[in-house]
């Protein structure tokens, strides 16, 4: 009888030890198991609270909410550290997928994505894809930003007779901006009589910061014929800058097609062109890719899903409807 009792006690002890080890967690395998659970909840990290990103976030939510999904959401403000904190928080609550509504940094977001990879949580992006090695993401719905940069540079160089001095303003080092710069440089290389006289990295990613940068460029070199910028801020501030500097002859080129930008283009006071994007469609496309993968783990989803681009100038600005802010949900951007 004592022998039987000892055996039973031993079995209980072994069982309790096994349970105790399991409760420690922390292994790669247990993280992946947790990531594979179904939560009917996804994470969305938006890089900044602008109309552009609010549209793509709304597109994601409008596709997934009717299917029963809820959302954990946050804004990184292009901070890799903030982005990582949000990822850790979302993982602790359990998510079926992570949507980066533009990763905070092309390379710096690798640590956050690696954490999601280890947890077995699929990663989707809009607007800008990560470029760091040894990480995995399913797809990115975005514009062809190299083509966007080429579109603008080719048009504006033509407007200045394919000669003279220009300036380029670079911005946050996310892939979409990096690729726009590549597009500008591709066309610059084909135009030997166009001189890149000034290249600056904007110090403040705001309307005021971009206006100050452009005014400094024009004040520093009166021979500048065109300024190519990294986003909608170029067009939004162009009229004010042109009037302040008495330089309505200067061409301004950017990428986005935000309503505020298009309104200034339509005024016709400043010479502006932009590559109009469709961010709401980006959100819809990437959410649909997630559903496709959910329903078929072997689905053939391309790494890049291209959203439409349109050259917007004074001639078509009044009729351009690429970004419709009325599509922004009331619970987004607040």
VOGU-3710 file (C-alpha; in Angstrom, 3 decimals, decimal comma):
1> xxxxxxxxxx> 0,000/0,000/0,000  2,856/2,368/0,871  4,508/1,479/-2,421  1,351/2,371/-4,380  1,048/5,634/-2,475  4,659/6,547/-3,279  4,073/5,891/-6,971  0,972/8,097/-6,978  2,819/10,906/-5,202  5,669/10,657/-7,682
11> xxxxxxxxxx> 3,278/10,918/-10,604  1,611/13,976/-9,061  5,003/15,602/-8,518  6,065/14,964/-12,125  2,758/16,372/-13,378  3,082/19,525/-11,269  6,664/20,083/-12,449  5,600/19,721/-16,088  2,772/22,195/-15,565  5,128/24,637/-13,861
21> xxxxxxxxxx> 7,597/24,532/-16,785  4,777/25,115/-19,222  3,586/28,188/-17,353  6,998/29,865/-17,689  6,473/30,484/-21,434  9,093/32,519/-23,271  10,227/29,849/-25,725  10,062/30,431/-29,465  7,706/27,513/-29,905  5,201/28,728/-27,335
31> xxxxxxxxxx> 5,185/32,190/-28,925  4,385/30,703/-32,289  1,601/28,644/-30,773  0,149/31,803/-29,230  0,381/33,612/-32,557  -1,518/30,870/-34,336  -4,560/31,138/-32,039  -7,681/32,749/-33,481  -8,578/35,964/-31,696  -10,757/37,740/-34,313
41> xxxxxxxxxx> -8,636/40,763/-33,498  -5,919/42,534/-35,492  -3,379/45,233/-34,716  -3,020/48,437/-36,738  -0,068/50,756/-36,198  -0,303/53,996/-38,153  2,868/56,000/-38,707  1,172/59,406/-38,459  -2,301/60,911/-38,038  -2,760/62,494/-41,457
51> xxxxxxxxxx> -5,663/62,285/-43,873  -3,649/59,892/-46,022  -3,035/57,353/-43,284  -6,483/57,828/-41,787  -7,925/56,819/-45,154  -5,905/53,619/-45,410  -6,674/52,725/-41,780  -10,370/53,254/-42,519  -10,106/50,994/-45,557  -8,641/48,175/-43,452
61> xxxxxxxxxx> -11,294/48,528/-40,765  -14,202/48,776/-43,188  -13,262/45,462/-44,776  -12,556/43,547/-41,566  -15,151/44,896/-39,123  -18,182/43,362/-40,945  -16,379/40,008/-40,726  -16,352/40,233/-36,924  -12,842/41,572/-36,324  -11,998/44,068/-33,608
71> xxxxxxxxxx> -8,917/46,282/-33,563  -5,973/47,231/-31,390  -4,669/50,533/-32,742  -1,853/52,983/-32,118  0,277/55,663/-33,758  4,066/55,458/-33,961  4,746/59,034/-35,158  7,600/57,470/-37,150  9,230/56,384/-33,873  10,742/52,893/-33,993
81> xxxxxxxxxx> 10,698/52,713/-30,178  7,002/53,596/-29,992  6,256/51,110/-32,739  8,016/48,339/-30,786  6,089/49,183/-27,601  2,817/48,953/-29,487  3,764/45,616/-31,057  4,672/44,151/-27,671  1,394/45,402/-26,192  -0,688/44,012/-29,050
91> xxxxxxxxxx> 1,052/40,636/-28,920  0,355/40,384/-25,196  -3,359/40,800/-25,936  -3,423/38,364/-28,851  -3,871/39,286/-32,504  -4,434/37,372/-35,737  -2,468/39,822/-37,904  -0,521/43,050/-37,731  -1,056/45,897/-40,177  1,671/48,509/-40,412
101> xxxxxxxxxx> -0,021/51,545/-41,913  3,451/52,534/-43,149  6,254/51,062/-41,003  8,043/53,709/-38,933  11,381/53,147/-40,660  12,412/51,079/-43,687  15,180/49,294/-41,784  14,492/50,237/-38,166  11,104/48,482/-38,119  12,873/45,141/-38,575
111> xxxxxxxxxx> 12,983/44,444/-34,820  9,206/44,824/-34,459  8,537/42,671/-37,502  10,990/40,007/-36,281  9,064/39,872/-32,998  5,837/39,283/-34,916  7,542/36,656/-37,088  8,678/34,802/-33,958  5,110/34,891/-32,647  3,722/33,507/-35,896
121> xxxxxxxxxx> 1,628/36,633/-36,572  1,384/37,544/-40,271  2,499/41,066/-41,170  0,860/43,332/-43,749  1,878/46,843/-44,774  0,476/49,825/-46,604  2,280/52,661/-48,378  5,839/51,566/-47,586  7,424/48,146/-47,308  10,246/47,191/-44,921
131> xxxxxxxxxx> 13,578/46,464/-46,609  15,587/44,881/-43,803  16,884/41,326/-44,358  15,805/38,259/-42,392  12,248/39,401/-41,770  8,990/38,307/-43,348  5,895/40,231/-44,348  3,045/38,958/-46,482  2,485/41,947/-48,763  2,403/45,712/-49,023
141> xxxxxxxxxx> -0,387/47,624/-50,777  1,142/50,828/-52,082  1,814/53,105/-54,998  4,732/52,400/-57,282  6,748/55,196/-55,721  9,653/54,975/-58,140  7,168/55,484/-60,965  5,573/58,355/-59,016  8,912/60,129/-58,662  9,705/59,573/-62,333
151> xxxxxxxxxx> 6,260/60,870/-63,343  6,734/64,142/-61,468  10,368/64,731/-62,424  9,731/64,045/-66,097  6,750/66,412/-66,191  8,423/69,262/-64,293  11,734/69,002/-66,127  9,734/69,351/-69,312  8,089/72,496/-67,934  11,488/74,132/-67,297
161> xxxxxxxxxx> 12,820/73,177/-70,699  14,910/70,289/-69,384  17,598/72,647/-68,108  18,486/74,766/-65,111  18,897/74,389/-61,368  16,558/72,355/-59,192  16,319/71,417/-55,513  15,193/68,180/-53,898  13,763/67,913/-50,393  14,026/64,466/-48,796
171> xxxxxxxxxx> 11,957/63,296/-45,829  11,435/60,467/-43,312  13,422/57,428/-44,385  10,551/55,100/-45,110  10,611/53,095/-48,304  8,019/55,173/-50,150  10,128/58,324/-49,700  13,377/56,544/-50,545  11,833/55,234/-53,761  10,437/58,640/-54,752
181> xxxxxxxxxx> 13,945/60,032/-54,455  15,146/57,183/-56,646  12,507/58,090/-59,221  13,628/61,733/-59,212  17,242/60,711/-59,628  16,416/58,301/-62,458  15,009/61,161/-64,528  17,741/63,545/-63,363  20,327/61,139/-64,775  18,635/61,380/-68,192
191> xxxxxxxxxx> 18,752/65,180/-68,217  22,371/66,379/-68,116  21,327/70,025/-68,428  19,267/69,852/-65,242  21,496/70,579/-62,246  20,722/69,359/-58,749  21,896/72,531/-57,022  20,396/71,883/-53,574  19,553/68,682/-51,719  18,237/68,882/-48,165
201> xxxxxxxxxx> 16,686/66,579/-45,601  13,653/68,256/-44,056  14,231/68,882/-40,357  10,556/68,949/-39,389  7,918/66,707/-41,003  5,174/69,348/-40,820  3,589/72,000/-43,025  5,545/74,746/-41,278  8,790/72,799/-41,490  8,384/72,208/-45,212
211> xxxxxxxxxx> 7,468/75,846/-45,892  10,553/77,082/-44,040  12,782/74,633/-45,906  11,488/75,783/-49,300  11,834/79,453/-48,445  15,411/78,871/-47,291  16,192/77,110/-50,571  14,823/79,950/-52,700  16,478/82,593/-50,561  19,802/80,779/-50,815
221> xxxxxxxxxx> 19,721/80,354/-54,599  17,565/82,690/-56,725  18,325/80,596/-59,828  16,342/77,568/-58,623  13,657/76,748/-61,208  11,953/73,817/-59,479  11,686/72,118/-56,093  10,827/68,426/-55,857  9,548/67,303/-52,463  8,823/64,007/-50,779
231> xxxxxxxxxx> 5,077/64,314/-50,062  1,924/66,459/-50,179  3,501/69,215/-48,089  5,300/70,401/-51,225  2,046/71,354/-52,921  0,219/72,444/-49,776  2,781/75,167/-48,974  3,713/76,054/-52,567  1,330/78,978/-52,973  2,357/80,581/-49,682
241> xxxxxxxxxx> 6,049/80,095/-50,415  5,784/81,363/-53,995  3,982/84,523/-52,850  6,227/85,115/-49,819  9,343/84,817/-51,957  7,834/86,534/-55,027  8,667/83,393/-57,037  5,488/82,327/-58,803  7,738/81,204/-61,670  9,119/78,251/-59,665
251> xxxxxxxxxx> 7,687/74,752/-60,213  6,861/72,576/-57,205  6,508/68,801/-57,479  5,450/66,200/-54,948  3,606/62,950/-54,393  0,262/62,308/-52,651  -2,687/64,222/-54,109  -4,199/65,184/-50,752  -7,325/67,385/-51,019  -5,514/70,356/-49,456
261> xxxxxxxxxx> -2,733/69,932/-51,997  -5,109/69,564/-54,947  -7,025/72,672/-53,875  -3,827/74,738/-54,029  -2,986/73,262/-57,438  -6,450/74,183/-58,718  -5,973/77,811/-57,562  -3,348/78,220/-60,266  -1,301/80,772/-58,307  1,737/78,520/-57,992
271> xxxxxxxxxx> 3,021/76,055/-60,562  2,507/72,609/-59,007  2,263/68,975/-60,051  1,723/65,921/-57,877  1,369/62,174/-58,300  -2,051/61,464/-56,835  -2,344/58,342/-54,688  -5,298/56,261/-53,469  -4,685/55,409/-49,790  -8,207/54,172/-49,022
281> xxxxxxxxxx> -7,801/51,553/-51,739  -4,451/50,558/-50,198  -6,225/49,720/-46,949  -8,930/47,773/-48,751  -6,392/45,840/-50,837  -4,212/44,823/-47,887  -7,225/43,786/-45,780  -8,480/41,649/-48,650  -5,020/40,048/-48,869  -5,271/39,103/-45,190
291> xxxxxxxxxx> -8,676/37,476/-45,749  -7,285/35,632/-48,748  -4,404/34,258/-46,652  -6,719/33,421/-43,757  -8,954/31,376/-46,022  -6,088/29,772/-47,937  -2,691/29,571/-46,200  -1,148/28,597/-49,553  -2,586/31,591/-51,410  -0,222/33,178/-53,925
301> xxxxxxxxxx> -0,146/36,781/-52,700  2,328/39,146/-54,402  4,791/41,076/-52,251  3,578/44,333/-53,774  -0,038/45,184/-54,564  -0,084/48,351/-56,648  -2,665/51,086/-56,094  -3,456/53,564/-58,910  -1,447/56,774/-59,560  -2,584/59,908/-61,414
311> xxxxxxxxxx> -0,598/62,941/-62,559  -2,433/65,960/-61,103  -1,818/69,436/-62,544  -3,783/72,671/-62,878  -5,529/71,212/-65,934  -7,239/68,345/-64,088  -7,072/69,353/-60,414  -10,664/70,602/-60,151  -12,009/67,217/-61,226  -9,532/65,014/-59,365
321> xxxxxxxxxx> -11,106/62,852/-56,628  -8,262/60,477/-55,739  -8,480/61,067/-51,981  -11,935/61,388/-50,493  -11,698/62,437/-46,846  -15,390/61,662/-46,370  -14,329/57,993/-46,311  -12,401/58,509/-43,060  -14,241/56,810/-40,208  -15,345/58,904/-37,259
331> xxxx> -13,345/56,679/-34,900  -10,113/57,082/-36,888  -7,719/59,959/-36,353  -9,055/60,843/-32,931
//
